[in-house]
Amino acid sequence: MTDRQPFDLRAYMHDIATRPCFICGLIDNDPACFHHRIFEDDETIIFLSKYPTLPGYCLVCPREHREDLAQDMSTDEYLRLQEKVHVLSRALKSVFDAERIYVLSLGSQQANSHLHFHVVPLPSGVPLEEQQYHALMAEHGVLQMSHGEMVEMARQIAEAYHAEGANRC
């Protein structure tokens, strides 16, 4: 696995608690909220994490600002969003030598309140003690990738995503 660089979690927590919604900013093309996009349509946006702990770390979000999965989305909206999570999972498996795909929803009313799912490929061969939550925690550092590396990764994932979507039954 690629070595991680230290991450200033305290500064990040202050930033996310005091700034406007970065997902809405990304959707509105605010340059301060730039992320490398994988896929988007009228309902959903998928993009690479700006602070990945593993290669291929993506976020899947409804375009509309929704905060509560149970109350802010209909069952049909949720199922359409999860279908995209599933297609992305298949794409990530095809691009990365992934032992498993982690999927979780994080955020709170205090910060990062826009509903989003983290979809992260766990590379094969990662020791057990570095898997699961350990693999996802920025406290253990984040990967430093150049803009060019992120562009290429986003291109590969997007290509695989579109292929997987086209192959859906």
VMD Tcl script that draws the C-alpha trace (Angstrom):
set ca {
  {0.00 0.00 0.00}
  {1.18 3.56 -0.73}
  {2.69 5.40 2.23}
  {0.47 7.93 3.90}
  {1.48 11.45 4.83}
  {0.46 13.10 8.13}
  {-2.93 14.83 8.06}
  {-3.87 17.86 10.17}
  {-7.15 16.53 11.52}
  {-7.68 19.48 13.88}
  {-7.48 21.99 10.99}
  {-9.73 19.80 8.84}
  {-12.37 19.53 11.59}
  {-12.34 23.32 12.05}
  {-12.63 23.80 8.28}
  {-15.61 21.49 7.79}
  {-17.42 22.92 10.81}
  {-17.10 26.54 9.62}
  {-17.44 26.45 5.83}
  {-20.49 26.06 3.61}
  {-21.37 22.63 2.23}
  {-18.48 21.49 0.02}
  {-20.68 19.08 -1.95}
  {-23.10 21.86 -2.88}
  {-20.06 23.99 -3.74}
  {-18.71 21.24 -5.98}
  {-22.06 20.92 -7.74}
  {-22.14 24.72 -8.20}
  {-18.58 24.58 -9.67}
  {-17.03 26.64 -6.86}
  {-13.26 26.38 -7.50}
  {-12.65 26.20 -3.72}
  {-14.65 22.94 -3.67}
  {-12.96 21.25 -6.63}
  {-12.81 17.46 -6.63}
  {-12.06 15.08 -9.50}
  {-15.42 13.93 -10.85}
  {-16.17 10.36 -11.84}
  {-19.85 10.53 -12.82}
  {-22.84 12.83 -12.55}
  {-26.40 12.95 -13.71}
  {-29.52 14.85 -12.64}
  {-29.68 13.08 -9.26}
  {-26.17 11.98 -8.32}
  {-22.54 13.05 -8.30}
  {-19.55 10.74 -7.75}
  {-16.05 12.09 -7.16}
  {-12.66 11.22 -5.70}
  {-11.95 12.09 -2.10}
  {-9.62 15.05 -1.73}
  {-8.10 13.30 1.31}
  {-7.90 9.62 0.33}
  {-6.57 7.04 2.71}
  {-6.59 4.40 -0.05}
  {-6.30 4.69 -3.85}
  {-9.71 4.97 -5.52}
  {-11.48 6.46 -2.48}
  {-14.75 7.90 -3.84}
  {-17.82 9.69 -2.53}
  {-21.34 9.18 -3.90}
  {-23.88 11.92 -3.14}
  {-27.32 13.09 -4.16}
  {-27.00 16.37 -6.07}
  {-29.79 17.92 -4.03}
  {-28.74 18.83 -0.49}
  {-30.18 16.02 1.61}
  {-29.14 15.44 5.20}
  {-31.25 12.65 6.64}
  {-31.32 9.33 4.80}
  {-34.46 8.18 6.64}
  {-36.47 11.38 6.21}
  {-35.05 13.29 3.23}
  {-35.14 10.57 0.57}
  {-37.89 8.42 -0.80}
  {-37.28 4.70 -1.07}
  {-37.00 5.02 -4.86}
  {-34.43 7.85 -4.59}
  {-32.40 5.82 -2.10}
  {-32.48 2.71 -4.28}
  {-31.35 4.69 -7.34}
  {-28.46 6.14 -5.31}
  {-27.50 2.69 -4.02}
  {-27.60 1.32 -7.56}
  {-24.87 3.85 -8.41}
  {-22.91 2.78 -5.31}
  {-23.14 -0.81 -6.57}
  {-22.03 0.07 -10.11}
  {-19.14 2.10 -8.65}
  {-18.19 -0.85 -6.43}
  {-17.97 -3.09 -9.48}
  {-15.92 -0.47 -11.33}
  {-13.51 -0.10 -8.41}
  {-13.06 -3.89 -8.26}
  {-12.14 -3.86 -11.95}
  {-9.63 -0.99 -11.66}
  {-7.97 -1.90 -8.36}
  {-6.83 -5.22 -6.97}
  {-9.51 -4.87 -4.29}
  {-10.06 -7.54 -1.69}
  {-13.23 -5.78 -0.55}
  {-15.18 -2.58 -1.18}
  {-15.99 -0.55 1.92}
  {-19.23 1.46 1.87}
  {-20.29 3.76 4.68}
  {-22.17 6.98 5.24}
  {-20.58 9.62 7.45}
  {-21.28 13.25 8.36}
  {-23.31 14.99 11.02}
  {-25.49 18.03 11.54}
  {-22.39 19.91 12.77}
  {-20.24 19.25 9.69}
  {-20.46 17.57 6.29}
  {-24.23 17.36 6.65}
  {-24.87 16.68 2.94}
  {-25.68 12.97 2.70}
  {-22.80 11.05 1.14}
  {-21.49 7.52 0.91}
  {-17.80 6.66 1.06}
  {-16.99 3.86 -1.40}
  {-13.43 2.65 -0.93}
  {-11.51 -0.28 -2.43}
  {-9.36 -2.18 0.06}
  {-6.30 -3.47 -1.80}
  {-5.50 -7.17 -1.59}
  {-2.73 -7.99 0.83}
  {-3.33 -5.28 3.43}
  {-2.60 -6.78 6.86}
  {-5.71 -7.32 9.00}
  {-4.62 -4.75 11.59}
  {-4.53 -2.09 8.82}
  {-7.96 -2.96 7.40}
  {-11.49 -1.80 8.24}
  {-11.68 1.46 10.23}
  {-7.89 1.75 10.40}
  {-7.75 1.82 6.59}
  {-10.27 4.65 6.41}
  {-9.08 6.91 9.23}
  {-7.26 10.08 8.17}
  {-5.68 10.08 11.63}
  {-3.33 7.46 10.18}
  {-2.45 9.84 7.33}
  {-3.68 10.43 3.80}
  {-2.22 9.67 0.39}
  {-0.49 12.54 -1.38}
  {-1.25 12.29 -5.10}
  {-0.49 14.84 -7.77}
  {-3.24 16.47 -9.80}
  {-2.12 14.40 -12.78}
  {-2.36 11.16 -10.80}
  {-5.85 12.11 -9.61}
  {-6.93 12.99 -13.16}
  {-5.72 9.63 -14.43}
  {-7.33 7.73 -11.56}
  {-10.64 9.54 -12.11}
  {-10.45 8.74 -15.84}
  {-9.84 5.04 -15.20}
  {-12.64 4.77 -12.65}
  {-15.06 6.74 -14.87}
  {-14.29 4.49 -17.83}
  {-14.89 1.38 -15.72}
  {-18.03 2.93 -14.20}
  {-19.54 3.57 -17.62}
  {-18.62 0.06 -18.77}
  {-20.19 -1.50 -15.66}
  {-23.30 0.67 -16.07}
  {-23.62 -0.40 -19.70}
  {-23.29 -4.07 -18.65}
  {-26.12 -3.87 -16.10}
  {-28.90 -6.34 -16.66}
}
mol new
graphics top color blue
foreach p $ca { graphics top sphere $p radius 0.5 }
foreach p [lrange $ca 0 end-1] q [lrange $ca 1 end] { graphics top cylinder $p $q radius 0.2 }
display resetview
